[in-house]
Amino acid sequence: MSPKEASSRAKGGVSGRFTPARIIVIVIAILAVVFIFENTRHVKVRLLIPEVTMPLYLSFLAMFVIGVLCGWFLFRRRAR
């Protein structure tokens, strides 16, 4: 077993999974979801030509999901 493998096994468990960066991302995601569901009024949304009336939280939720997917696509780790 190499020293790198030994140190990674020692870091295993819950403390190795919850780094400060991951905790911050989780908190921001929770705040975003709370913000989304606090805004429930209907608004007109226009995407190029069509205009749709929908609850504001659905448009926020759609943008949140699109942002998460873009972030995942851009920053995923490449398997070698």
Gaussian input, Z-matrix of N, CA and C with variables (Angstrom, degrees):
# hf/3-21g

backbone

0 1
 N
 C     1     B1
 C     2     B2     1     A1
 N     3     B3     2     A2     1     D1
 C     4     B4     3     A3     2     D2
 C     5     B5     4     A4     3     D3
 N     6     B6     5     A5     4     D4
 C     7     B7     6     A6     5     D5
 C     8     B8     7     A7     6     D6
 N     9     B9     8     A8     7     D7
 C    10    B10     9     A9     8     D8
 C    11    B11    10    A10     9     D9
 N    12    B12    11    A11    10    D10
 C    13    B13    12    A12    11    D11
 C    14    B14    13    A13    12    D12
 N    15    B15    14    A14    13    D13
 C    16    B16    15    A15    14    D14
 C    17    B17    16    A16    15    D15
 N    18    B18    17    A17    16    D16
 C    19    B19    18    A18    17    D17
 C    20    B20    19    A19    18    D18
 N    21    B21    20    A20    19    D19
 C    22    B22    21    A21    20    D20
 C    23    B23    22    A22    21    D21
 N    24    B24    23    A23    22    D22
 C    25    B25    24    A24    23    D23
 C    26    B26    25    A25    24    D24
 N    27    B27    26    A26    25    D25
 C    28    B28    27    A27    26    D26
 C    29    B29    28    A28    27    D27
 N    30    B30    29    A29    28    D28
 C    31    B31    30    A30    29    D29
 C    32    B32    31    A31    30    D30
 N    33    B33    32    A32    31    D31
 C    34    B34    33    A33    32    D32
 C    35    B35    34    A34    33    D33
 N    36    B36    35    A35    34    D34
 C    37    B37    36    A36    35    D35
 C    38    B38    37    A37    36    D36
 N    39    B39    38    A38    37    D37
 C    40    B40    39    A39    38    D38
 C    41    B41    40    A40    39    D39
 N    42    B42    41    A41    40    D40
 C    43    B43    42    A42    41    D41
 C    44    B44    43    A43    42    D42
 N    45    B45    44    A44    43    D43
 C    46    B46    45    A45    44    D44
 C    47    B47    46    A46    45    D45
 N    48    B48    47    A47    46    D46
 C    49    B49    48    A48    47    D47
 C    50    B50    49    A49    48    D48
 N    51    B51    50    A50    49    D49
 C    52    B52    51    A51    50    D50
 C    53    B53    52    A52    51    D51
 N    54    B54    53    A53    52    D52
 C    55    B55    54    A54    53    D53
 C    56    B56    55    A55    54    D54
 N    57    B57    56    A56    55    D55
 C    58    B58    57    A57    56    D56
 C    59    B59    58    A58    57    D57
 N    60    B60    59    A59    58    D58
 C    61    B61    60    A60    59    D59
 C    62    B62    61    A61    60    D60
 N    63    B63    62    A62    61    D61
 C    64    B64    63    A63    62    D62
 C    65    B65    64    A64    63    D63
 N    66    B66    65    A65    64    D64
 C    67    B67    66    A66    65    D65
 C    68    B68    67    A67    66    D66
 N    69    B69    68    A68    67    D67
 C    70    B70    69    A69    68    D68
 C    71    B71    70    A70    69    D69
 N    72    B72    71    A71    70    D70
 C    73    B73    72    A72    71    D71
 C    74    B74    73    A73    72    D72
 N    75    B75    74    A74    73    D73
 C    76    B76    75    A75    74    D74
 C    77    B77    76    A76    75    D75
 N    78    B78    77    A77    76    D76
 C    79    B79    78    A78    77    D77
 C    80    B80    79    A79    78    D78
 N    81    B81    80    A80    79    D79
 C    82    B82    81    A81    80    D80
 C    83    B83    82    A82    81    D81
 N    84    B84    83    A83    82    D82
 C    85    B85    84    A84    83    D83
 C    86    B86    85    A85    84    D84
 N    87    B87    86    A86    85    D85
 C    88    B88    87    A87    86    D86
 C    89    B89    88    A88    87    D87
 N    90    B90    89    A89    88    D88
 C    91    B91    90    A90    89    D89
 C    92    B92    91    A91    90    D90
 N    93    B93    92    A92    91    D91
 C    94    B94    93    A93    92    D92
 C    95    B95    94    A94    93    D93
 N    96    B96    95    A95    94    D94
 C    97    B97    96    A96    95    D95
 C    98    B98    97    A97    96    D96
 N    99    B99    98    A98    97    D97
 C   100   B100    99    A99    98    D98
 C   101   B101   100   A100    99    D99
 N   102   B102   101   A101   100   D100
 C   103   B103   102   A102   101   D101
 C   104   B104   103   A103   102   D102
 N   105   B105   104   A104   103   D103
 C   106   B106   105   A105   104   D104
 C   107   B107   106   A106   105   D105
 N   108   B108   107   A107   106   D106
 C   109   B109   108   A108   107   D107
 C   110   B110   109   A109   108   D108
 N   111   B111   110   A110   109   D109
 C   112   B112   111   A111   110   D110
 C   113   B113   112   A112   111   D111
 N   114   B114   113   A113   112   D112
 C   115   B115   114   A114   113   D113
 C   116   B116   115   A115   114   D114
 N   117   B117   116   A116   115   D115
 C   118   B118   117   A117   116   D116
 C   119   B119   118   A118   117   D117
 N   120   B120   119   A119   118   D118
 C   121   B121   120   A120   119   D119
 C   122   B122   121   A121   120   D120
 N   123   B123   122   A122   121   D121
 C   124   B124   123   A123   122   D122
 C   125   B125   124   A124   123   D123
 N   126   B126   125   A125   124   D124
 C   127   B127   126   A126   125   D125
 C   128   B128   127   A127   126   D126
 N   129   B129   128   A128   127   D127
 C   130   B130   129   A129   128   D128
 C   131   B131   130   A130   129   D129
 N   132   B132   131   A131   130   D130
 C   133   B133   132   A132   131   D131
 C   134   B134   133   A133   132   D132
 N   135   B135   134   A134   133   D133
 C   136   B136   135   A135   134   D134
 C   137   B137   136   A136   135   D135
 N   138   B138   137   A137   136   D136
 C   139   B139   138   A138   137   D137
 C   140   B140   139   A139   138   D138
 N   141   B141   140   A140   139   D139
 C   142   B142   141   A141   140   D140
 C   143   B143   142   A142   141   D141
 N   144   B144   143   A143   142   D142
 C   145   B145   144   A144   143   D143
 C   146   B146   145   A145   144   D144
 N   147   B147   146   A146   145   D145
 C   148   B148   147   A147   146   D146
 C   149   B149   148   A148   147   D147
 N   150   B150   149   A149   148   D148
 C   151   B151   150   A150   149   D149
 C   152   B152   151   A151   150   D150
 N   153   B153   152   A152   151   D151
 C   154   B154   153   A153   152   D152
 C   155   B155   154   A154   153   D153
 N   156   B156   155   A155   154   D154
 C   157   B157   156   A156   155   D155
 C   158   B158   157   A157   156   D156
 N   159   B159   158   A158   157   D157
 C   160   B160   159   A159   158   D158
 C   161   B161   160   A160   159   D159
 N   162   B162   161   A161   160   D160
 C   163   B163   162   A162   161   D161
 C   164   B164   163   A163   162   D162
 N   165   B165   164   A164   163   D163
 C   166   B166   165   A165   164   D164
 C   167   B167   166   A166   165   D165
 N   168   B168   167   A167   166   D166
 C   169   B169   168   A168   167   D167
 C   170   B170   169   A169   168   D168
 N   171   B171   170   A170   169   D169
 C   172   B172   171   A171   170   D170
 C   173   B173   172   A172   171   D171
 N   174   B174   173   A173   172   D172
 C   175   B175   174   A174   173   D173
 C   176   B176   175   A175   174   D174
 N   177   B177   176   A176   175   D175
 C   178   B178   177   A177   176   D176
 C   179   B179   178   A178   177   D177
 N   180   B180   179   A179   178   D178
 C   181   B181   180   A180   179   D179
 C   182   B182   181   A181   180   D180
 N   183   B183   182   A182   181   D181
 C   184   B184   183   A183   182   D182
 C   185   B185   184   A184   183   D183
 N   186   B186   185   A185   184   D184
 C   187   B187   186   A186   185   D185
 C   188   B188   187   A187   186   D186
 N   189   B189   188   A188   187   D187
 C   190   B190   189   A189   188   D188
 C   191   B191   190   A190   189   D189
 N   192   B192   191   A191   190   D190
 C   193   B193   192   A192   191   D191
 C   194   B194   193   A193   192   D192
 N   195   B195   194   A194   193   D193
 C   196   B196   195   A195   194   D194
 C   197   B197   196   A196   195   D195
 N   198   B198   197   A197   196   D196
 C   199   B199   198   A198   197   D197
 C   200   B200   199   A199   198   D198
 N   201   B201   200   A200   199   D199
 C   202   B202   201   A201   200   D200
 C   203   B203   202   A202   201   D201
 N   204   B204   203   A203   202   D202
 C   205   B205   204   A204   203   D203
 C   206   B206   205   A205   204   D204
 N   207   B207   206   A206   205   D205
 C   208   B208   207   A207   206   D206
 C   209   B209   208   A208   207   D207
 N   210   B210   209   A209   208   D208
 C   211   B211   210   A210   209   D209
 C   212   B212   211   A211   210   D210
 N   213   B213   212   A212   211   D211
 C   214   B214   213   A213   212   D212
 C   215   B215   214   A214   213   D213
 N   216   B216   215   A215   214   D214
 C   217   B217   216   A216   215   D215
 C   218   B218   217   A217   216   D216
 N   219   B219   218   A218   217   D217
 C   220   B220   219   A219   218   D218
 C   221   B221   220   A220   219   D219
 N   222   B222   221   A221   220   D220
 C   223   B223   222   A222   221   D221
 C   224   B224   223   A223   222   D222
 N   225   B225   224   A224   223   D223
 C   226   B226   225   A225   224   D224
 C   227   B227   226   A226   225   D225
 N   228   B228   227   A227   226   D226
 C   229   B229   228   A228   227   D227
 C   230   B230   229   A229   228   D228
 N   231   B231   230   A230   229   D229
 C   232   B232   231   A231   230   D230
 C   233   B233   232   A232   231   D231
 N   234   B234   233   A233   232   D232
 C   235   B235   234   A234   233   D233
 C   236   B236   235   A235   234   D234
 N   237   B237   236   A236   235   D235
 C   238   B238   237   A237   236   D236
 C   239   B239   238   A238   237   D237

   B1=1.4468
   B2=1.5293
   B3=1.3361
   B4=1.4590
   B5=1.5287
   B6=1.3352
   B7=1.4733
   B8=1.5255
   B9=1.3289
   B10=1.4638
   B11=1.5287
   B12=1.3445
   B13=1.4591
   B14=1.5185
   B15=1.3201
   B16=1.4629
   B17=1.5153
   B18=1.3503
   B19=1.4658
   B20=1.5181
   B21=1.3443
   B22=1.4612
   B23=1.5178
   B24=1.3360
   B25=1.4686
   B26=1.5197
   B27=1.3149
   B28=1.4632
   B29=1.5203
   B30=1.3393
   B31=1.4657
   B32=1.5197
   B33=1.3131
   B34=1.4559
   B35=1.5100
   B36=1.2889
   B37=1.4561
   B38=1.5187
   B39=1.3080
   B40=1.4518
   B41=1.5265
   B42=1.3159
   B43=1.4664
   B44=1.5179
   B45=1.3233
   B46=1.4557
   B47=1.5125
   B48=1.3129
   B49=1.4674
   B50=1.5136
   B51=1.3155
   B52=1.4598
   B53=1.5173
   B54=1.3228
   B55=1.4584
   B56=1.5294
   B57=1.3303
   B58=1.4740
   B59=1.5301
   B60=1.3186
   B61=1.4682
   B62=1.5267
   B63=1.3273
   B64=1.4649
   B65=1.5159
   B66=1.3087
   B67=1.4667
   B68=1.5177
   B69=1.3247
   B70=1.4703
   B71=1.5190
   B72=1.3163
   B73=1.4665
   B74=1.5227
   B75=1.3199
   B76=1.4687
   B77=1.5240
   B78=1.3276
   B79=1.4747
   B80=1.5213
   B81=1.3400
   B82=1.4677
   B83=1.5240
   B84=1.3219
   B85=1.4662
   B86=1.5222
   B87=1.3364
   B88=1.4762
   B89=1.5207
   B90=1.3368
   B91=1.4732
   B92=1.5233
   B93=1.3208
   B94=1.4639
   B95=1.5230
   B96=1.3099
   B97=1.4722
   B98=1.5271
   B99=1.3261
   B100=1.4735
   B101=1.5285
   B102=1.3224
   B103=1.4647
   B104=1.5208
   B105=1.3203
   B106=1.4638
   B107=1.5251
   B108=1.3218
   B109=1.4588
   B110=1.5263
   B111=1.3233
   B112=1.4639
   B113=1.5225
   B114=1.3107
   B115=1.4611
   B116=1.5202
   B117=1.3366
   B118=1.4622
   B119=1.5239
   B120=1.3169
   B121=1.4698
   B122=1.5269
   B123=1.3229
   B124=1.4575
   B125=1.5236
   B126=1.3167
   B127=1.4608
   B128=1.5243
   B129=1.3232
   B130=1.4571
   B131=1.5229
   B132=1.3160
   B133=1.4587
   B134=1.5175
   B135=1.3252
   B136=1.4615
   B137=1.5174
   B138=1.3165
   B139=1.4547
   B140=1.5211
   B141=1.3278
   B142=1.4605
   B143=1.5282
   B144=1.3120
   B145=1.4652
   B146=1.5264
   B147=1.3332
   B148=1.4769
   B149=1.5326
   B150=1.3145
   B151=1.4681
   B152=1.5225
   B153=1.3374
   B154=1.4623
   B155=1.5177
   B156=1.3304
   B157=1.4579
   B158=1.5226
   B159=1.3320
   B160=1.4611
   B161=1.5131
   B162=1.3293
   B163=1.4666
   B164=1.5333
   B165=1.3145
   B166=1.4521
   B167=1.5199
   B168=1.3466
   B169=1.4595
   B170=1.5249
   B171=1.3336
   B172=1.4614
   B173=1.5245
   B174=1.3325
   B175=1.4638
   B176=1.5276
   B177=1.3535
   B178=1.4651
   B179=1.5257
   B180=1.3187
   B181=1.4580
   B182=1.5287
   B183=1.3226
   B184=1.4596
   B185=1.5333
   B186=1.3295
   B187=1.4658
   B188=1.5277
   B189=1.3241
   B190=1.4586
   B191=1.5262
   B192=1.3298
   B193=1.4691
   B194=1.5266
   B195=1.3178
   B196=1.4613
   B197=1.5287
   B198=1.3178
   B199=1.4647
   B200=1.5137
   B201=1.3308
   B202=1.4683
   B203=1.5274
   B204=1.3147
   B205=1.4683
   B206=1.5275
   B207=1.3230
   B208=1.4698
   B209=1.5237
   B210=1.3156
   B211=1.4618
   B212=1.5078
   B213=1.3227
   B214=1.4627
   B215=1.5214
   B216=1.3184
   B217=1.4611
   B218=1.5263
   B219=1.3221
   B220=1.4605
   B221=1.5202
   B222=1.3308
   B223=1.4519
   B224=1.5283
   B225=1.3150
   B226=1.4671
   B227=1.5216
   B228=1.2946
   B229=1.4566
   B230=1.5095
   B231=1.2655
   B232=1.4632
   B233=1.5229
   B234=1.3256
   B235=1.4662
   B236=1.5161
   B237=1.3083
   B238=1.4751
   B239=1.4792
   A1=107.65
   A2=116.57
   A3=120.40
   A4=110.02
   A5=117.22
   A6=119.53
   A7=112.66
   A8=116.46
   A9=119.71
   A10=110.66
   A11=117.01
   A12=120.67
   A13=111.38
   A14=116.52
   A15=120.27
   A16=111.28
   A17=116.65
   A18=118.89
   A19=111.38
   A20=116.99
   A21=118.45
   A22=111.14
   A23=117.76
   A24=120.24
   A25=110.76
   A26=116.79
   A27=119.94
   A28=110.69
   A29=117.07
   A30=120.89
   A31=112.31
   A32=118.58
   A33=121.96
   A34=111.83
   A35=116.37
   A36=120.23
   A37=110.71
   A38=115.35
   A39=121.24
   A40=112.08
   A41=118.65
   A42=120.01
   A43=111.81
   A44=118.73
   A45=121.52
   A46=112.55
   A47=117.20
   A48=121.22
   A49=112.41
   A50=118.25
   A51=121.67
   A52=110.28
   A53=114.88
   A54=120.07
   A55=108.15
   A56=118.27
   A57=119.59
   A58=112.86
   A59=117.61
   A60=120.17
   A61=111.08
   A62=117.09
   A63=120.03
   A64=111.46
   A65=117.58
   A66=120.89
   A67=110.19
   A68=117.69
   A69=121.33
   A70=110.19
   A71=117.71
   A72=120.90
   A73=110.77
   A74=117.75
   A75=121.34
   A76=110.50
   A77=117.37
   A78=121.14
   A79=110.51
   A80=117.77
   A81=120.56
   A82=110.69
   A83=117.50
   A84=120.44
   A85=111.37
   A86=117.10
   A87=120.52
   A88=110.36
   A89=117.32
   A90=120.33
   A91=111.13
   A92=117.74
   A93=120.65
   A94=110.92
   A95=117.23
   A96=120.59
   A97=110.65
   A98=118.14
   A99=121.29
   A100=109.74
   A101=117.72
   A102=121.85
   A103=110.90
   A104=116.05
   A105=120.35
   A106=110.91
   A107=117.57
   A108=119.76
   A109=113.69
   A110=118.43
   A111=121.16
   A112=111.30
   A113=117.89
   A114=122.78
   A115=109.24
   A116=115.95
   A117=119.96
   A118=114.17
   A119=118.83
   A120=118.55
   A121=110.80
   A122=116.72
   A123=122.19
   A124=109.79
   A125=115.74
   A126=121.86
   A127=108.85
   A128=115.44
   A129=120.73
   A130=107.92
   A131=115.31
   A132=121.55
   A133=107.36
   A134=115.31
   A135=119.76
   A136=109.49
   A137=115.94
   A138=122.47
   A139=107.65
   A140=114.73
   A141=123.25
   A142=110.06
   A143=120.31
   A144=120.90
   A145=112.99
   A146=120.83
   A147=118.43
   A148=112.49
   A149=115.23
   A150=121.66
   A151=107.44
   A152=115.24
   A153=120.93
   A154=108.65
   A155=117.39
   A156=121.77
   A157=107.36
   A158=114.97
   A159=119.61
   A160=109.02
   A161=117.89
   A162=120.10
   A163=110.22
   A164=115.45
   A165=120.97
   A166=111.64
   A167=116.90
   A168=119.03
   A169=111.67
   A170=118.16
   A171=119.35
   A172=111.24
   A173=116.80
   A174=118.21
   A175=110.74
   A176=117.47
   A177=120.37
   A178=110.94
   A179=116.14
   A180=120.46
   A181=111.05
   A182=116.43
   A183=120.36
   A184=110.46
   A185=117.27
   A186=120.36
   A187=111.23
   A188=116.98
   A189=121.07
   A190=110.23
   A191=116.78
   A192=120.72
   A193=110.07
   A194=117.30
   A195=120.13
   A196=110.76
   A197=117.20
   A198=120.83
   A199=112.72
   A200=116.58
   A201=120.40
   A202=110.23
   A203=116.99
   A204=119.95
   A205=111.60
   A206=117.14
   A207=120.11
   A208=110.76
   A209=117.02
   A210=120.51
   A211=112.01
   A212=116.87
   A213=120.58
   A214=110.56
   A215=116.22
   A216=120.44
   A217=111.16
   A218=117.40
   A219=120.83
   A220=113.62
   A221=118.14
   A222=120.66
   A223=114.60
   A224=117.54
   A225=118.45
   A226=109.38
   A227=115.07
   A228=119.74
   A229=109.94
   A230=114.84
   A231=119.56
   A232=109.57
   A233=115.52
   A234=120.89
   A235=109.25
   A236=115.90
   A237=119.09
   A238=110.32
   D1=130.99
   D2=-179.90
   D3=-78.99
   D4=160.50
   D5=178.10
   D6=-59.64
   D7=-33.48
   D8=179.65
   D9=-64.93
   D10=-43.15
   D11=178.55
   D12=-65.62
   D13=-38.17
   D14=179.86
   D15=-65.08
   D16=-40.91
   D17=179.82
   D18=-70.81
   D19=-33.22
   D20=178.85
   D21=-71.11
   D22=-33.16
   D23=176.43
   D24=-70.76
   D25=-34.99
   D26=179.38
   D27=-67.76
   D28=-29.67
   D29=-179.97
   D30=-82.22
   D31=-7.48
   D32=-177.17
   D33=-57.54
   D34=175.20
   D35=-178.63
   D36=94.54
   D37=-166.76
   D38=-173.94
   D39=-69.45
   D40=-41.61
   D41=-176.04
   D42=-64.82
   D43=-29.50
   D44=178.22
   D45=-74.22
   D46=-25.31
   D47=-178.63
   D48=-83.15
   D49=-33.00
   D50=-175.76
   D51=-103.25
   D52=83.92
   D53=175.89
   D54=-82.11
   D55=162.72
   D56=178.40
   D57=-56.78
   D58=-37.71
   D59=179.83
   D60=-64.97
   D61=-41.16
   D62=179.06
   D63=-67.55
   D64=-37.36
   D65=177.38
   D66=-63.58
   D67=-42.36
   D68=178.52
   D69=-62.69
   D70=-43.26
   D71=179.10
   D72=-63.22
   D73=-41.17
   D74=178.70
   D75=-63.38
   D76=-43.96
   D77=179.12
   D78=-62.95
   D79=-44.05
   D80=179.01
   D81=-63.78
   D82=-40.29
   D83=178.40
   D84=-63.64
   D85=-41.43
   D86=178.06
   D87=-64.18
   D88=-43.77
   D89=177.89
   D90=-62.99
   D91=-38.08
   D92=178.15
   D93=-64.11
   D94=-42.46
   D95=179.06
   D96=-65.52
   D97=-41.73
   D98=176.83
   D99=-61.37
   D100=-45.04
   D101=178.63
   D102=-60.17
   D103=-41.88
   D104=-179.65
   D105=-60.41
   D106=-47.29
   D107=-174.91
   D108=-82.63
   D109=-5.54
   D110=172.53
   D111=-82.41
   D112=-17.99
   D113=-178.02
   D114=-106.71
   D115=95.21
   D116=-172.70
   D117=-112.19
   D118=0.33
   D119=-178.26
   D120=-71.56
   D121=159.90
   D122=-179.43
   D123=-86.56
   D124=139.64
   D125=178.78
   D126=-135.65
   D127=161.38
   D128=174.03
   D129=-92.82
   D130=126.97
   D131=179.71
   D132=-116.24
   D133=131.60
   D134=-179.20
   D135=-120.93
   D136=122.98
   D137=176.63
   D138=-119.06
   D139=102.01
   D140=-175.14
   D141=60.79
   D142=-93.76
   D143=-175.63
   D144=-103.65
   D145=-50.07
   D146=-174.88
   D147=-71.53
   D148=146.58
   D149=176.52
   D150=-118.17
   D151=127.78
   D152=-175.55
   D153=-124.27
   D154=138.48
   D155=172.09
   D156=-97.31
   D157=124.76
   D158=-177.06
   D159=-151.73
   D160=161.08
   D161=175.66
   D162=-62.35
   D163=141.48
   D164=-178.37
   D165=-59.61
   D166=-35.57
   D167=-178.19
   D168=-65.10
   D169=-30.55
   D170=178.24
   D171=-69.19
   D172=-37.44
   D173=177.33
   D174=-68.75
   D175=-39.38
   D176=175.55
   D177=-63.57
   D178=-42.80
   D179=-179.57
   D180=-63.61
   D181=-40.77
   D182=178.58
   D183=-63.25
   D184=-43.78
   D185=179.19
   D186=-66.73
   D187=-35.63
   D188=177.48
   D189=-63.73
   D190=-46.22
   D191=-179.59
   D192=-64.66
   D193=-42.26
   D194=178.21
   D195=-62.87
   D196=-40.68
   D197=177.52
   D198=-64.10
   D199=-41.78
   D200=178.03
   D201=-63.79
   D202=-43.87
   D203=179.45
   D204=-64.33
   D205=-41.18
   D206=177.29
   D207=-64.23
   D208=-43.78
   D209=177.81
   D210=-62.09
   D211=-42.23
   D212=178.19
   D213=-63.23
   D214=-42.72
   D215=-178.33
   D216=-65.99
   D217=-41.72
   D218=-176.19
   D219=-77.23
   D220=-32.48
   D221=-172.24
   D222=-113.73
   D223=13.93
   D224=178.21
   D225=-69.57
   D226=152.15
   D227=178.22
   D228=-80.34
   D229=135.21
   D230=-179.80
   D231=-86.47
   D232=131.46
   D233=178.45
   D234=-77.50
   D235=133.55
   D236=179.41
   D237=-115.60

